[in-house]
Amino acid sequence: MKNNKNFRQNYKKKDFKANDKKMKNEKIKTNKTEDKEFSDQIEGRNSVLELLETDKDINKIFIEKGEKHGSINKIIGIARDKKIVTIEVDRNKLNQMAKTENHQGVIAIVPPFNYCEVEDILEEAKSKNEAPFILILDGIEDPHNLGAIIRTAETAGVHGIIIPKRRACSVNSTVYKVASGAVEYVKIARVNNLKDEIQHLKENGVWVYGTAIEAKKYYYEEGLKGPVAIVVGNEGEGMSRLVRENCDVLLKIPMKGKISSLNASVSAGIVMYEVVKQRLT
């Protein structure tokens, strides 16, 4: 196998032209998506406190009416110091607003998540003088899985995560809560076409490793110290065909039990920390 530090040969992307009608339809779809994602909310006392400790913009915070106890007073104090609007409402109102089952009497309304570009992820690695360490999520649909993966990625020193715009979970309030604030410290790029971005990473010398049960090689048998991108597939179907075909190497995790697959966030964590182990040793 070629050394994964070598840069790839450049290639030219084909220039596809769309007719005016198609472009107009795409523009309408984009606008609808943008309207849908105009704002989001963070729920629960710990999540809102972690949010207040960052520099992220907060439009307003809704707080349950009544006697205040514990951390809710800390939230009110920090919000006052930062001149963030707080609004007291009945519990029924909060229940109607809530997207999760446990808002704990507080909901913060925030602007949509600020996704980055893939180039920003590569620059992040360069600025740290480290070989790129990237995670590609091919169709993760469960926000709990996405949140758990982001949290592990942050602790493992991943430079950035790439997710698709279609047929996949985006960063929302549930993801933020499960990730325990890690979304504020991990660069996340949301792209139209994973296959194109994989080719772009290859141009920049990154070797792309897919996780698949049918792989012939175990994840710990591969040298992962160089520039790497780890692909984790959909919870049920795994990687899509095009993504699988564009991976340089497929890797698998040993399975000794009767169940033949792991939760996506667990699989991601196992392989991410193999990269960490190899880079430390």
C-alpha positions, -999 to +999 in steps of 0.1 A: +000+000+000+012+035-008+023+057+022-007+077+033+015+108+037+019+110-001-003+136-018-028+125-044-027+134-080-049+163-089-080+157-109-106+179-125-142+178-115-167+177-143-186+209-147-223+200-148-247+226-162-283+227-151-311+244-169-328+274-155-359+255-143-338+230-124-318+258-108-349+276-098-363+245-082-331+239-063-332+275-051-367+271-038-357+239-019-327+256-004-348+285+008-373+262+024-345+243+042-330+276+054-364+288+068-368+255+086-334+258+102-338+295+110-335+289+148-330+260+173-333+256+210-312+241+238-330+225+267-321+215+302-302+233+330-267+217+324-270+222+286-280+259+289-253+265+315-227+250+292-241+272+264-238+303+285-201+295+291-194+298+254-194+328+231-224+314+211-252+338+204-284+333+224-316+350+212-335+346+245-341+322+274-375+309+285-377+301+322-405+285+342-425+308+364-425+302+401-400+298+429-364+294+417-340+268+431-304+256+424-288+261+390-317+280+375-306+310+396-271+307+382-285+307+347-306+338+354-275+356+368-252+348+339-279+357+314-284+391+332-246+397+331-245+389+294-276+410+287-295+381+273-333+384+274-351+360+298-388+354+297-408+337+324-436+314+311-460+288+325-448+252+326-475+242+300-459+267+276-425+251+281-439+217+276-454+228+243-421+243+231-399+214+243-384+190+217-370+167+244-386+150+274-368+168+301-364+206+297-360+211+335-378+245+333-354+262+309-352+265+271-327+287+253-334+299+217-303+301+196-294+308+159-289+278+137-257+258+141-228+274+122-214+247+100-179+251+085-163+242+052-141+211+047-112+234+040-116+248+075-111+213+089-079+208+070-067+243+081-075+233+117-051+203+114-025+225+097-027+252+124-019+225+150+009+211+129-009+177+130-018+151+104-055+156+096-078+134+117-113+136+102-146+117+108-171+112+079-206+102+089-225+086+061-262+090+069-263+089+108-301+095+115-304+092+152-296+125+170-285+106+201-259+087+180-247+119+164-244+137+198-225+108+213-201+106+183-194+144+185-187+141+222-162+113+216-146+130+186-139+161+207-122+141+234-102+121+208-088+153+192-107+149+158-101+180+137-135+179+122-166+159+112-182+158+078-220+150+075-243+150+044-272+175+040-297+148+029-310+117+047-290+124+078-295+141+112-283+177+115-270+194+147-302+201+167-312+206+203-311+168+211-276+165+195-264+194+216-277+180+248-263+145+242-229+160+232-227+179+265-215+211+247-189+194+226-205+208+194-190+242+204-155+228+201-156+205+170-157+218+135-186+202+115-190+205+078-224+198+061-219+189+024-240+181-006-220+151-018-198+129+004-182+112-026-169+145-039-156+155-005-138+122-002-121+129-035-112+164-022-096+149+009-076+124-012-063+154-032-049+167+001-031+135+010-058+121+033-064+083+033-100+073+037-109+043+058-144+029+058-159+007+086-177-023+072-185-058+085-174-074+052-139-059+054-110-084+054-088-063+077-092-055+114-090-018+123-059-023+146-040-040+117-038-007+097-013+021+103-034+052+112-007+077+122-008+097+090-036+119+075-068+098+080-105+101+075-127+074+092-161+067+076-189+055+098-221+044+080-258+045+087-272+027+117-290+001+097-275-001+062-239+010+068-221+030+042-237+038+009-223+020-022-206+051-037-190+060-004-178+024+001-163+022-034-144+055-028-128+044+004-091+034+002-094+006+027-122-011+046-117-020+082-138-041+106-141-046+143-139-082+157-173-097+166-174-126+190-210-126+200-242-136+183-251-100+173-232-090+142-231-052+146-224-025+171-242+008+177-228+034+153-215+057+181-197+027+198-181+017+165-169+052+158-154+055+193-135+022+190-118+032+157-113+069+168-094+058+198-072+034+178-060+065+159-054+082+192-034+051+206-013+048+175-005+086+174+005+085+211+028+055+207 
